Amino acid sequence: MPTGRPRSAASRRAILDATVALLEEAGWSGLTVEKIAARAGVGKQTIYRWYDGDLGRIVVDAYLDASDERIAPPDTGSVHDDLLAIVVPVAAMNADRGRGLALANRSLMAHAQVAAAFGEQYRTLHEHWRGPMLEAVRRGVGRGELCADTDPDLVVDLLLGLQWYRLLVGHLPTTEADAAASVDAALAAYRA
C-alpha cells in the first residue's frame, strides 16, 4: 500500500488508458514510464509509487481492466454461441497486425518470451482472458451439450491456437469466418 496521498481513481484510469493506447500505437518498444506519465498527465513519481516502475504490472492491470469492457463474458445458454461471442470479436480486434490490439498482443507475446518476470505476469493476464471461455465450455458440459469427458483447456487452446498462430506468424489473417469455423471444429469432437 502506498504511503502519502491517497490514490486518485482518475489518475489510475489515466495511467491504464495511456498504457493501452501506447501499446496499441507502438507496441512494447514504445512503452516507458515517462511516456505513460506524459500521456496520462501524471508525474512519474505517481507511477513509481503505485507500480515501482514495473511496466509488466502496469500492462497487466491495464489489460485486466480493459478486457471486460471490450468483451463481456457471455452466457447465452449455448456453448457454441458463448464461444462465438468471444472469439469472433477477438478476431476482429486482431485483424490488422500492424496496429491496435494486434500490435500490442504481438509485442507483448514477444517480450514475454525473452523476459521471464514479464512472462509470468503475462500468463496471469492470459488466464484471465481464458476464464470466460473455460466457463462457457464447462457450462456446455453441465448442460449436456458436450460430452462429460470434454477437456475445457484443450477446447480453449484449439480456439486460441488458430488466432495466436496466425497473429504471430502472419501468413494468413484470422477472419471472423475463420474464428467461427474454429468454434465449430473445436466443439465437433465433443458434441454429446
Order of alpha helices (4+ residues) and beta strands (2+ residues): alpha-alpha-alpha-alpha-alpha-alpha-alpha-alpha-alpha
